[in-house]
Amino acid sequence: MAAITEDVEAIVEDTELPNRLKEEVYDTLEDKGDLTIEQVDDIVRAVESQYLDTRVDPLDPVGTVSAQSIGEPGTQMTMNTFHYAGVADLDVTQGLPRLIELVDARKEPDTPTMEVHLEEEYATDRERAHEVVWNIESTKILQLGDVSTNVADMLVQIDLNEDTLEERWPTADSLESVVADISESISSSLGVEVRTPAPTVVEFGPEEPSYRDLLQLVEELRDIVFKGIEEVTRVVIRKEETENGEEFVLYTEGSALGDVLDLEGVDASRTSCNNIHEVYRQLGVEAARESFINETMDTLADQGLDDVNIRHLMLVGDIMTNRGTIESIGRHGISGNKESVLARAAFEVTVNHLLDAAIHGEVDDLNGVTENVIVGKPIKLGTGDVDLRMTARDGAEEAD
């Protein structure tokens, strides 16, 4: 592996390449071994030439190109995507419905889910991984045992399953302590006195004998979360090949990113969530933008459309988040909040926009594409935004 000399650095740093590409060039030159300065210069100039060719020319209609590049494959998706596909044994919305969710910036996706990565000691040990699973998956009474009602004595009786308790509380000191915790949760949630006539039997009843109150207690009992996160109804554990080798990865039905990131054993740097609003609340707008781009790219890739250039998706992500919050693309978001009256009116609810603008005395400066097309003026893109001036050779006055 060749060392990077000052001469090589001088050649690379004298280019217009961004820092990310410069780092890749350095890595490539090191891997190539011994190269002459002339060969290094040829490689660097070739990379710079390709980089400059891929840059957008001034006044190019990047928005229109991005809309075409995403919209055209989006129409091809419709043939095979109006269904739910199983990912890790969970139902996850994919294809066009998922793409619509993303650009509409829905507050809650149809199938919220998280991909939870674990820290090293938990990621390679199935038992340690299951400790995290039970701290995430919500545990309710029907998962712990059988519930019955004794109408004669006006009691709700719970026969807890000993194996289930040991499985879901692997680090508990004793079975008695687990049953005591369950009893305390029932007592505090329902406001009743709880008795344990046997080691794994719990019973309680209403203060006054009432069949209606007895059934009401049973219904409320079913909603109590004894362990885990209420929003996460199910967790699937899979062994996968990751950048760190073979690891256990958790997939959830339901999402609560903030709660999961606080759990011991969870690798917060790699854990992700498909709800961009949740990412925004927990990690900020830049993380939400990155999440939008990744989710959109993954959605296209799942349909075999991964040749859509990521820069089109980055532009959409920039537009949706550049005001510091997440805005949808539609009349309730970006299109409905444009400065131009005619651009807003051309999208939806035309009469309302024009009427409001007239009432408030708004003025349209005709700076965008849509409004100039409407009034028949050249759009301010490409040659339409260039003013040419000519000067006579003999020193005569300038002419437009």
KACOR-V270980 format. One record per residue. N is the residue number from 1. RES is the residue in one letter. SS is DSSP state (a for helix, b for strand, c for the rest). OMEGA is omega in degrees with one decimal (none if undefined). Layout:
# KACOR-V270980
n=[N N]
res=[RES RES]
ss=[SS SS]
omega=[OMEGA OMEGA]
This chain:
# KACOR-V270980
n=[1 2 3 4 5 6 7 8 9 10 11 12 13 14 15 16 17 18 19 20 21 22 23 24 25 26 27 28 29 30 31 32 33 34 35 36 37 38 39 40 41 42 43 44 45 46 47 48 49 50 51 52 53 54 55 56 57 58 59 60 61 62 63 64 65 66 67 68 69 70 71 72 73 74 75 76 77 78 79 80 81 82 83 84 85 86 87 88 89 90 91 92 93 94 95 96 97 98 99 100 101 102 103 104 105 106 107 108 109 110 111 112 113 114 115 116 117 118 119 120 121 122 123 124 125 126 127 128 129 130 131 132 133 134 135 136 137 138 139 140 141 142 143 144 145 146 147 148 149 150 151 152 153 154 155 156 157 158 159 160 161 162 163 164 165 166 167 168 169 170 171 172 173 174 175 176 177 178 179 180 181 182 183 184 185 186 187 188 189 190 191 192 193 194 195 196 197 198 199 200 201 202 203 204 205 206 207 208 209 210 211 212 213 214 215 216 217 218 219 220 221 222 223 224 225 226 227 228 229 230 231 232 233 234 235 236 237 238 239 240 241 242 243 244 245 246 247 248 249 250 251 252 253 254 255 256 257 258 259 260 261 262 263 264 265 266 267 268 269 270 271 272 273 274 275 276 277 278 279 280 281 282 283 284 285 286 287 288 289 290 291 292 293 294 295 296 297 298 299 300 301 302 303 304 305 306 307 308 309 310 311 312 313 314 315 316 317 318 319 320 321 322 323 324 325 326 327 328 329 330 331 332 333 334 335 336 337 338 339 340 341 342 343 344 345 346 347 348 349 350 351 352 353 354 355 356 357 358 359 360 361 362 363 364 365 366 367 368 369 370 371 372 373 374 375 376 377 378 379 380 381 382 383 384 385 386 387 388 389 390 391 392 393 394 395 396 397 398 399 400]
res=[M A A I T E D V E A I V E D T E L P N R L K E E V Y D T L E D K G D L T I E Q V D D I V R A V E S Q Y L D T R V D P L D P V G T V S A Q S I G E P G T Q M T M N T F H Y A G V A D L D V T Q G L P R L I E L V D A R K E P D T P T M E V H L E E E Y A T D R E R A H E V V W N I E S T K I L Q L G D V S T N V A D M L V Q I D L N E D T L E E R W P T A D S L E S V V A D I S E S I S S S L G V E V R T P A P T V V E F G P E E P S Y R D L L Q L V E E L R D I V F K G I E E V T R V V I R K E E T E N G E E F V L Y T E G S A L G D V L D L E G V D A S R T S C N N I H E V Y R Q L G V E A A R E S F I N E T M D T L A D Q G L D D V N I R H L M L V G D I M T N R G T I E S I G R H G I S G N K E S V L A R A A F E V T V N H L L D A A I H G E V D D L N G V T E N V I V G K P I K L G T G D V D L R M T A R D G A E E A D]
ss=[c c c c c a a a a a a a a c c c c c a a a a a a a a a a a a a a c c c c a a a a a a a a a a a a a a a a a a c c c c c c c a a a a a a a a a a a a a a a a a a a c c c b b b b c c b b b b c a a a a a a a a a c c c c c c c c c c b b b b b c a a a a c c a a a a a a a a a a a c c b c a a a a b b b b b b c c c c b b b b b b c a a a a a a a c c c c c c a a a a a a a a a a a a a a a a c c c c b b b b c c b b b b c c c c c c a a a a a a a a a a a a c c c c b c c c c c c b b b b b b b b b c c b b b b b b b b b c c c a a a a a c c c c b c c c c c b b c c a a a a a a a a c a a a a a a a a a a a a a a a a a a c c c c c c c a a a a a a a a a a a a c c c c c c c c c c c c c a a a c c c a a a a a a a c c a a a a a a a a a a a c c c c c c c c a a a a a a a c c c c c c a a a a c c c c b c c c c c c c c b c]
omega=[-175.4 177.4 178.4 -178.4 178.8 179.5 178.7 178.6 -179.1 -179.8 -177.2 -176.8 -179.7 -179.4 177.3 -178.1 173.3 -175.5 -178.7 179.9 176.7 178.4 177.9 177.9 177.9 -179.6 -180.0 179.8 177.9 -179.5 -177.5 -179.3 -175.3 176.5 174.8 178.6 179.1 178.9 176.6 -179.1 179.5 -179.1 -177.0 -179.8 178.4 177.9 -179.6 179.9 178.2 179.0 -179.1 178.4 -177.5 179.9 -179.9 177.0 175.8 176.5 173.1 -179.8 -174.1 179.8 -180.0 179.5 179.0 179.8 178.0 -173.8 178.2 -176.6 -177.7 176.2 177.1 178.0 178.8 -177.8 -167.2 -174.2 -171.3 -174.2 179.1 177.1 177.0 -178.3 -179.9 173.7 -178.2 178.7 177.1 176.5 -179.4 178.9 179.7 174.0 -174.8 177.4 178.7 178.6 178.3 176.2 -175.3 -176.9 174.7 -179.2 -179.3 179.3 178.9 174.9 -179.1 -178.8 179.3 -178.8 176.5 171.3 -172.0 175.5 -173.2 175.2 -165.6 -174.6 178.6 -172.1 -175.5 -178.6 -174.8 -178.7 177.5 177.8 179.5 174.0 178.6 179.3 -176.5 174.0 179.4 -175.5 -179.2 -179.8 179.6 -168.0 -177.6 176.3 -174.9 -178.0 -178.0 179.2 178.2 178.8 176.3 -175.0 -178.7 -178.4 -178.1 -178.7 168.2 -178.0 179.2 176.9 -174.8 178.4 -174.1 -179.3 179.4 179.4 -179.9 -179.8 -173.4 174.5 -172.8 -176.8 -178.5 -178.9 -177.9 177.8 -179.3 -179.4 178.0 179.5 178.3 178.1 178.8 179.6 -179.7 177.9 179.2 -177.4 -177.7 -177.5 -174.6 179.8 -179.2 175.6 -174.8 177.3 176.5 -177.9 177.3 -175.5 -178.2 177.2 178.0 178.2 179.3 179.8 178.8 179.8 177.8 179.4 -179.2 179.6 179.4 -179.2 179.0 178.7 178.3 177.8 179.2 179.8 -179.6 178.9 -177.1 -177.7 -176.9 175.7 -175.8 178.8 177.9 -175.0 -172.6 -174.2 -176.2 -174.2 -175.8 176.4 176.3 179.7 -179.9 174.6 -174.9 174.7 179.6 179.3 178.8 -176.7 179.9 -177.6 170.3 179.1 -177.7 174.3 -173.7 167.1 -171.9 -177.3 174.3 -169.5 -177.4 -179.7 -177.9 -178.3 -179.3 -174.9 176.2 178.6 -179.7 176.9 -174.3 -176.1 -177.6 -178.5 -176.6 -176.1 -177.5 176.6 -173.9 177.0 177.6 176.1 179.4 -178.8 -174.4 -169.8 176.3 -171.3 179.4 177.8 178.2 177.6 179.9 179.4 178.2 -178.2 -178.5 -178.5 -179.6 179.6 178.8 179.5 178.0 -178.2 179.1 180.0 -179.1 -177.5 -176.4 176.2 172.4 -175.3 -175.5 -177.9 175.7 179.3 177.2 178.9 177.9 177.9 177.9 -177.5 -176.6 -173.0 -170.8 177.0 176.5 174.4 178.7 178.2 176.7 174.0 -176.1 -173.7 177.5 -178.7 -171.8 -176.4 -178.8 -177.9 179.8 179.4 -174.8 177.6 -176.4 178.7 177.3 -177.0 -178.0 -175.0 -179.9 179.7 -174.0 -174.9 -179.1 -179.1 -178.3 179.9 178.5 -179.5 179.6 -179.5 -176.2 177.0 -178.9 179.1 177.6 -178.3 178.2 -179.8 -173.8 -177.5 -171.5 -175.6 177.7 176.0 -177.9 -176.8 175.7 177.6 175.5 178.8 -175.9 174.5 179.2 -179.5 -179.2 -179.3 -178.6 173.8 178.8 175.5 -176.5 177.5 179.4 -176.1 -173.5 178.6 178.4 -177.5 177.9 177.2 178.0 none]
